[in-house]
Amino acid sequence: NRMESIPNAMYFCLVNLFGEFPLMDRHSRGSRAVCAFVALVGQVLLGVPCGLLGGAFQVHAEERAEQRAVENSSKEASREGSVMGSDGPPEVSGRETQSRRLGGRRNQGLAAKMPRIMDGKSDCVWESSLGPVDLGEAYALLMKVLVTGSVLRFLMAPLEGLPGSVEFFLRLVDCTTFFMCFGEFVIRAALERRGLLRKPYFATAWSLIDLAAFVPAVFLARSFGVSSNAPRWLVDALGSIMIVGRALKLERFYHGFRIFRRLADENSDVFFATGLLALFLWLVCSVLMYLCERENPNEETRKYYTSVPASMWLTMLNLTGECPLCDYTLGGRWIIGLMGVVAVGFFTIPFGLMSNGFESYLEDHEDNDDDDDEEEQDEVGPLAAAAPTDPTKLLCLRLLQGSSANTPSPAAVFFERVAVTASVLSVGQTLHRSVRSPSLADSTLGRTDAVMEWATVLFFTLEFLLRFYTAPVTPGYWSRRRYLLSAAGIVDLLTIGPFYLVGFKKTALLGGVAEFCDRHDEELRLLRVLRLGLLDHYVPSVRLLRQVFRRPCIQRQLAVASYVGVTTWLTASCLLSLAERWDPDDDEQRDRFASVLAAAPFVLVHLTGDYPLIDYTLVAKLVHFCMIVLMSGFVAVPAGIVANGLQKELDDAKDIEAGVIVRVLEDFFSSTSGRAVELKKGQRGKVWWINDAGDALIDFEKLGARQWVSKDAFEKLAVEDEAMPVPPIAPTPSPSALRARELLAAPGV
């Protein structure tokens, strides 16, 4: 009856366009194909208006932030001018007087350096016998390891059957974390009493976080493994407070959550206006849904709309783009459709501004650190000796490079096409083999499948032997051992090795391994799906991602964003576990949230914006409200950082043109005229010419000659300056001319 007419089907299609598929298990094969098309194409088109609306508000927020920064800078300049124009010295507050009086003392002794060491600052170095040790970085690393171990022990406590050694190690780490947290609190309190802290310690939230990291363990003796007679709910609550407090202590090293406070201060007017609009839409839509659905003939839908407060729960989910229910009345369907098309874009603006602002803040402030990284890379080491070159190996290497070679031959292009076709056929064959069919082996299709398997495995074997043979002259490997230990070599061995090992079942040496391969033939065949990753030899996709992850700024951004996301996930898991494990009406729900570890997968699904479960208690619904308002979107920030980094890599490769200055991002060899020259990380050069094949002629510093760099190596280069006029290429002086210049430059000439 749901699809009996086009108007009825239009509503369910609109729900699918929102990204929701509540009836997916009831669709036929044809409608599943339509739903797949809707998921791939339709959602993107429907999300354009919401994206434009959110982008407009984001641009407005950025403009307001820039305007506020200009106003602040002008105020500071006028304040400095007024101070410089006054007759006497500026007045100094009592706090500043005390700070100046203790200035000399702060620079003397270990006690004065302890605050910065415990904050992970990298300005206190200890000259040990093994070399200089940065005490701030060492302390930060130690606390990160201890807190991670303590969190793991808390999460794994409900598990049974852990090895005794693992249990002892986790308990030892937990005890060490307790003493470290207690000792840090005592030291900071003593430093506060002596006036060696820049800010009052007990007047900030840090004192509460430090207390929460060890005080619950004192009450319950949790860190010492002593059983407690306290109620179960109190033990779980204090344990959750302790573990969240320890996780928040790492904020001193990552500085992630303080970004939200700055964003809230800088965009308070925008957040207030959009938040008020979201609240208004929420209340109006809740009232309308209550009026339309309170007499719904479907009991499963009517029970969620018995009152306006009850209606607010599902309406909030609808306004975030979720549609867990679909059997509404005609009026409810219209309201759901209008909410999805219009109201969702307005309701989610404040949440999108916060998550997008967090990501933009990380990117904008990490750009300032690129100059420091470049200064560290200015010292370029000596160039390595020429790599070994063998004409036969180089010829095979050009064949394996396919169309990405400097001058691809027809044979190389044909080999690349065969490799791509064989990989796709092998993966398709593997997927087809997973469909169990008793009559497949004796049919024509089964015999064709066996022939195709032999053909693809033989081709993969040939490709593996060629790559093994050319490894000494292949950039990135330069030896056969490194190739075998690389990801590509391991995938090659895993995808073709079991096929040959099955034939050695009767041998004494490999009989056991052959029996294992024969017994797990179906599972080992699934490893051939990894062959798609080896297509990176021809289409640089994995290499681009690897290059993105190697950027220092991306690593720092991912570290901060991952810390915020994991801490948010842990906090929400603790809150929902405490709220739902005592649900008196639903045994299945109590089992889902019986512990923090059991609740974590469901919480992660909710943090990504999906709500397959909607029957929660009132306290849990309040937790979900906080998750939607404050936490949703943060788990997607790392993916956004990687996507932006990948786009930047692609843009850098496209921006390489004649006249620009480029910098080498990683060591690699560039071969030309039978000679391989190593280019070092941080080395700079000027692009002189781009030929028809897309390769660049670059004049690198400290090289003494211009070097060709193929277009497939542009991912290892970054553009530094804007394009500038290219001077004419001067001819390279002969050795006799260079000798004459040296004689003319000698003293006394």
N, C-alpha and C positions, 0 to 999 in steps of 0.2 A: 504493500500500500504506500510505502514511502516514495517509490519511483513510478507511481501509476500515471503521472502526468508531467508535462514539462515544467509547469510552475512549481510543483512539489520538488522535482529534481533540481531546479535552480537553487533552492535554498540549501540543499545538501552539497551542491557543487560550490556554493559560496563558502560554506564551512570548510570544504577541502582547500579552497583558495586561501583561507586564513592560515593554512598549515595544520589543520586538525583533521583526523580521520577516525572518528568514533565508530564507524561501521566497517572498518577495513576487513575484518574477518568474515563479513557477510557478503562481500562483493564477489561477483563472478570474475573469470579470467579477463574478459574484455574490459570490464569496469576497472579492474586493477591496473590494466595498462593505461586507461584514461587517467586514473588517479596518479600514476607515476609521471605522466606528462604534466599534469597539473602541479605536482610537487617540484618538477624540474624547471618549468617555464612559467606557469600561471602565478605562483607565489611571488616570483621576482617582479612581475608586472604589477600585481596588486600592491606590493610593498613600496613601489616607487612614490606614490603620494605621501605615505607616512614618512619615508626617508627624506623627501624634499622638505616636509614640514619640520622634522627634527633637525635637518641640516640648516634650515633658516634660523632656527633658534640657537643652534650652535655657533653660527657665524655672528649672530647678534651678541652672544655671550663673549665671544673672542674680541669683538670690537669694543665692548664695554670694558673688558679687562685691559686692552691696550690703552684706551682713553684714561682709565684710572691710573695706569702706570705712568703715563705722561704727566698727569696732574700731580702724582706723588713726587716725581722727579723735579718738577718745577717748584713745588713747595719746599723740598729739601734744598734746592739751589737758593731760593730766596731766604731760607733760614740761615744757610751758611753765609750769605752776603750780609745779613743783619748782624750776625755774630762778629764777622771780620770788621764791620764798620763801627762797632761799639768801642767806647774808650777803655773799658776795663775787661778783664778776662770773664768768660762765661761762668755762670753759676753752676756749681757742682752739687749734686744731691748727696745725702748722707750715705746712700748705698754705693755711689761711685767713689766717694771719699774713702770708704772702707776698702773698696776694691783696689784703688790705687795704693793705699797704705800697705795692702797685702800683696801687691804686684810682685815685688822682689821675692817675697817668701813663696809665691806660687811657682816660681820658676826654679825652686830649689827643693831637692828631696823627692822621694818617691810618693809621699803623701799628696803633694801638689799635683802629681801626674796621674794619680789613681782615677779621678773622674773621667779623664779622657781615655784612659786605658779601658775602663769598664764600659765606655760608650763605643768602643771599637775604633777610635780615631787612630790614624796611621801617622803619628808624629813622635812616638816614643820607641826608640830602637835600643835593643840590648845586644852588645857585642859579645857573643858567646864563642866558645872554642870551635863550633861548627860554622860560624859565620853570623852576620847580623840577623837578629830576630825582631820583627815588629811586634811589640807586646800588644798593641791594640788589635791587630789582625789575628794574632794567636788567641787572644781571649775571645774574640767574636767567633772564631772557628770552633773553639772548645765549647762555648755555650750553645752554638747551633747543633753540634753533635749530641750534647747531653740532653737538650730539650727534645730533639727528635727521638732519641732513645726512650726518654720518659713518656712521650706521647704514644710510642709503639707499645710500651709496657701497659699503659692504661687501656689502649684499644684491644690488646690481646689477652687481657686478664680474664674475660669470660670464656676463652677457648680452653678446651680440655685436651690433654694428650700432648702438651708441649714438652720437648726434651728437657731434662733437668738442667743441662748446661745452658740452654737458651734462657730458661727461667731464671737461673742464677745470674747470668750476665745482665739481663734486663733489670733485675732487682738491684744489682750493683750500680748500674747506670742511674737508676731512679734515686738511690741513696746519695750518690755523688751529686746529682742535680739538686737535691734538697740542701745539702751542705753548701753548695756553691751559691744558691739563692739566698740562704740565710746569711752567709758570710758577706755577700754583696750588700744586703740590706743593712747589716751592722756597720760596714765600712762607710756607706753613704750617710748613715745617721751620724757617725762620728765626724765625717767631713763637714756635714751641715752644722754641727755644733761648733767646729773650729772656724767656720766662715770661709771654707775653701771651695764652696760651690757657687756657681754663677747665679743660680736660681734657687729659691727656697724649696727644699726637697719635699717636706711634709705638706706643702701647700699645693702640690701638683698631684695628678692622677698616678704618677709613677710610683709613689709610695704605696698606694692601694694595690697596684699591679704586683709590686714586689712582695707585699704581704700575702696576696692571694697565691703566690707561687710556692709558699712553704707553710703557711699557718694551717691550712686544712690537713696537711700531712701530720702536723703536731697533734691536732685533735683526734685524728683517727689512726695515728701511727701507721699510715699507709706505706710510707717509704721504708719502714723497717719490717714489713711483712707480718705485723702483729694483728691478730684478729680483733675486731671491735664488736661490742654488743649494741652499738647504735642502730637505729632503724635503717632499713635498707634504703629508703628514699633519701635519708640524710647522708648516708655514705656516698650514694651516687651523686647527690647534689654538690657536696663538698669536693668530691673527686673531680667533677666537671669544672668547678670553679678553679681548682688547683691547676688542671691541665691547660685551661684556657689562659689563665694568668701566666703560666710559663711560656705559652706560645706568644702572648703579647709582649713578653720581655724582649723578644727578638726585634721588636719595632725599633729599638735603639740602633740596630745595625742596618735595617732595611729602609726605614723612614718612608713607609708606604701609607699608613693610615693618616699621618699628618697632612698628606696631600688633600684629603677630603675636607679637612677643616679649612685649609686655604681656599679650596674651591668654593666652599659654602660662604666664606667671608667675601670673596671677590664677586660672587654671583648671587648674593643673598636676595636682591630684588627680583631677579629672574626666577629663582627657585620659589620665592613666595608667590609670585603671580601665577606661574604654571602650576604650583601645588594647590593653590586655591581653585584654579580652574578644574584640576583633576578631582578634587573633593566635590565640587559642584556636580560634575558629570557623574560621579559615582553615586551620589545620593539620588539624583534625578532618575538615572537608569535603574537603580534598585527599586524605587517606587513604581516605575512603569512595569518592570518585570513582575513585581508582586501583584499588581492589578491584573496583569494578563495571565499569570500562571497559578494563582491561588486556587482556581477551580479546574485545573488541568485534569482530564480523565485518567492520565497516566500517573499512577501512584509514585513511581520511581522519580518522576520529575516534580510532582506536586509537593512532596515532603520537604524540598529545599526552599519553598516559597510560602511557608505558612505565616510569615510576618516580614515586615520590612527589614529588621535586623538580620533575620535568617536569609533573606534575599541578598543582602549585601555581600555575603561570602562568595556565591557563584557569580554575581555581577562583577565583583572585583577580578575574578579569573577571566571572565569574558572581556573585560576592558584591557587586560594584558595580552589579548589575542588567543586565549584558550577557549575551547568549547567542549568540555568533557561530556555534556549532555546534548542531545539533538532532537528529542521528541517533544517539541514545543507546540503550543497553539499557533494559530495564524498570526495573532498580534505579537506573540513572543518571537516568532520567526522574523518578523519585520524589525523588531527592536534589536534582535541579535545581529541582523544584517547591517543596520545602521550603526551599531556600535563597532562592528568590525571594519566598516568602510570609513567612518568619520571619527567616532569617539576614541578609538584605540590610539590614533595618531596624537591626539591632544593629551590623553591620560598618561601615556608613557614618556612624554617630553621630559619631566624632571628626572626620571630614572636614567633616560638616555643621556641627558646632559651630564649627569654625575659620572657615569662610566666612560663616556667619550672624553669628558674633561680630564679624567684620570689618565687615560691613555695619551692624550695630547700633552699633558703636563710632563709625563715621562719623556716623550719624544723631544719636546722643546728644550728641556733642561739637560738632556743627554747630549744634545748637539754641541753644548759648550765644552764638553769633555773631549770632543774629537780633536781639538787643537792640542791638548795635552798628550793624547795618544800619538799624534803626528810628531811632536817634539821628541818623544821617546824613540820614535822610529827613524829619526834623522841619521843616527849613526848606522850606516850601512856597512856590513862586513865585507871582506874581500870576496870577489867573485870566485866561484868554484871552478875547478878545472873542467875542461870539456867532457861531456858525457860520452861513454863509449858509443860508437856508431858503427853499424854493420849494414852494408847495402841490402843484404837479403832480409834482415830483420826490419829495416826501415820500409822496405817494399811491402812486407806483410802487415806492418803497422798502418801504412796508408790504406791498405785493404780493409783493416778492421775499423778505421776511423770513418769509413763510409763517406757520406756527403759533407761531413764536418771537416774533412782534410783541407789543407790550403789549396791544393789543385786536385779535386776529386776526379778519379778516373771512372769510366763507365762500369768497370768491374767492381770498384768500391761501392758505387751507388747500387748496383745489382745485389751485392752481398748484403748491404744494409737492408734492402727490401726483403730479401729472403729471411734474414734474421728476425725482422719484425713480424713477418707472416708466420714463421715457425713458432715464435713465442706466443702469438695470439692463438694459433691452432692448438698448441700444447695446453694452454690454459682452458680453452673451450673443451678440449678432450677430457681434461681433468674434471671439469664441472659436469660433463655429460656422464662420466663414469660413476659419479656419486648418485645418479639415478639408477636404482637397482632394477634390473630387468632380466629375468631368467632366460629368456630366449635371445638375448643379445649376442651371446658368444657364438652360436651356430648360424647366425644370420649373415647376410651380405654386409650389413652395416657393422657387425662385429668384426668381420675380417678386414674391412676397410679401416676400421679403428685401429686394429693391430698393425697394419701396414703404416698408417700415419704415425703411430707411436715409434716404430722402428726408424722411420725417416727423420722425425724431429729429434730423437735422441742421438742419432748419428750426426746430424748437423750440429747439435749442441756440443758433441764431443769434438768435432773438428774445430769449432770456434774456441773451445777451451784449450785445445792443444796449440792453436795459433796464438792465443793470448799468453799462454805459458811460455811459448817460444820467444815472443817479442817483449816479455816483461822487462828485460834489462834495458830496453830503449824506450819504454813507455813512460811518459811523464806521470809522476805520482807514485810509480812503483820502483823503477830502476833496479829491480832484482826480482827473481822468481819467488824467493821466500816471502817477500812483502806482498806479492800478488796472491799467493796461496793463503796468507793470513788476513787478507783484506775481505771486506764484505762480498765483493764480486766473486772472488775465488771460492769462498765458502759456499755461496749460493750455487756456483757451477758444480761443485763436488756433491752437494746435497741433492741436486736435481738429476744428475746423471749417474751418480755412484750406485744407488740402490738397484738400478736397472741391470747393471753388470754383476753386482754381488750375488744376485739370486742364482746365477749359474754356477756358483762355487759351493753348493750345499754339500757335495760329497767330499770336499777337501778337508783335511784335518786342521789346517791353519785358519781358514775363513768359514768353516762350517757353521759355527755358532752365529756369526754375524749374518751369514746368508739366510739361516733359518729365521732370524729376527726380521730381516728385510722381507722375506716371503710371508711371514705371519702378519706383519703390519704394512702390507703392500698398499692398501687403500689410504692409510694415513700418510705414508711417505709420498704417494703420488700428489697429495695436496700441496706438497712443498714446491711443486712446479709453478704454482701461482706466483712465487717469488721471481720467476723469470721476467715478469713485467718490470720489476725494478732494474734489471740489467739493460733495459732499453735506454737507460740513462747514458750508455755509451754513445748513442746516436742522437738522443734528444735530451739536452742538459736540463733535467728537472730536479733530481736528487742532489746534483752538484750545486745547483742554485740554493736549495734549502741548506745544504751544508755550509755554503759560504755565508748565508744569512746568520746561522747560529755561531759562526766564528767571529762575527763582528763584536768587539767589546761592548759597544753601546747596547746592542740587542741583548747580549748576555746580562747586562745590568738591569735593563728594563724587564726582561723575563724573570729575573730573580725577585725583583720587587713585586711585580704583578702576581707571580706564583705564590709568594709569601702571603699577600693579601687574600688571594683566592683560597688557599689551603686553610688559613686561619678562619676565614669566614665560613668555609665548609665545616670545619671542626666545631666552631661555636654553634652553628645552626643544628648540627647533628646532636650535640649535647642537649640543646634546648628541646628539640623535638623528641628525643629519646626520653627525657624526663617528663614531657607532657603526655606522651602516648602510651608509655609502658604500663600505665595504671588505668587504661580505658576499661571501665567495667562492662561495656556492652559489646565489645568486639574482641574475641579471642585471637582471631587472625591478625588484627591490627596490633595487639600486644606482642605477638611473636615477631612481627616486622620490626618493631622498635624496642625489642627486649634489651638491647645494648647499643652503645654508641657505634660500635663496629657494624652491627646489623642495620642501624638506621642510616648510616653514611651513604649507601647507594641510592636510597629513595630521596634523601636530601639533595644529593647531587643532581638527580633528575629534576627536582623542583627548582633548583637554582638555575638550571638551564632554561626554565620557562615552561616545562611540561608538568601537567597535573593529571596523571592517570588515576591517582587516589584523591578523593575529595571528602571522604567521611572522616572528619577529624573532630576532636573535642574543641571546646571553646578556647581553652588555653593554647592549643596547637594552632587554631586559626589566627590567634593574635601573633604567634610566632611567625606564621606564614605571611601575615601582613608586614611585619618587620623585614622578612626576607625579600618580599616584593619591592618594598619601598627603599630599603637600604642596601641590600646585598645582591639583588638580581642584576645580572650583566657583568659582574666582576669576574666570574669564572671564564667569560669569553674574552677578557682583555688579553691574555697571552696569545690566543689565536689571532687577534687583531694586530698585535705587535709583529708576529711572524709574517702575516699577510702584507703589512706595510713595509717590512724589511725586504720581502721578496719583490714588491713593486719597485722599491728603491734600487734594488740590484738590477732589475730589468731596465729601469730608466738610466742608470749609470752606464749600462752596456750600450744603450741607444745613443747616449750623449757623446760617445767617443767619436770625434771628428777632427779634421785637420785644424791644428792651431791650439788645441786644448792641452792642458797639463794633466797628466795622469799619475797615479801612485799605485804601486804594486801592493796588493792586499795579502798575498802569501807567496812563499818561495815556489818557483816553478822554472822549468827549463823551456826555452824557446829555441827551436831548431831552425836553421837556415843554412842553405848551401852546404849541407853535410856536416855542420858544426852546431853543437848544442851549447847554449850559453845560459847559465843560471841567473835569474833575476831575483833579487833579494826583497823581502818584505820591507816596505817603507821607501824603496827606491823610486825616484821621480823621473819623469821623462816628458818630452814634448812630441805630440803627434805631428808628423810632417806630411803624411800622405795616406790616403785610403784607396786601395786599388779596387778593381771591378769585383773581385771575389769577396771584398769586405775586410781583408787583412790590412793591418796598420803598420806603417814604417815609423818607428819611434826612436827618438834620440834620447837615450837614458843617460843619466849622470853617472860618472865614474866608470863608464863603459868604454868610451873612446871611439865608438862607432855606432851607427844606427842599426837597429835590430828590427826584423820583421816579427810581428806577433799576430798569430792567426785569430780569426774572429771568434772561434770557440774558446779562446783564452781571455776574452774581454771580461768574463765574470770575475777574473782575478785582478782587475784593474778598477780604479775608482777615479772619476773626474774631480779635479780639485778647483780649477779656475775656469772662467768663462773663455770662450774662443777669442783668439787674438790673431792679428794678421800673420801670415806665414811668410818669413823671409825666403828669398831664393836659396835653393840648396847649393851650397858651395862644394866644389870638388874636393875630395879627400886628398891632402898633400902627400906627395911621394916620400919615401924614406930619405932620399937625398935632400929634399927641401926641408924636412924636419931637422936633419943634421946641420944644414946651413943656418937655420934659425937658432939652434943651440950655440953654434960658434959665434954668431953675431951678438948673442945675449951674454957671452962670457965676459968677465971683468977685464977691463983694459982694452976692449975692442971698440 
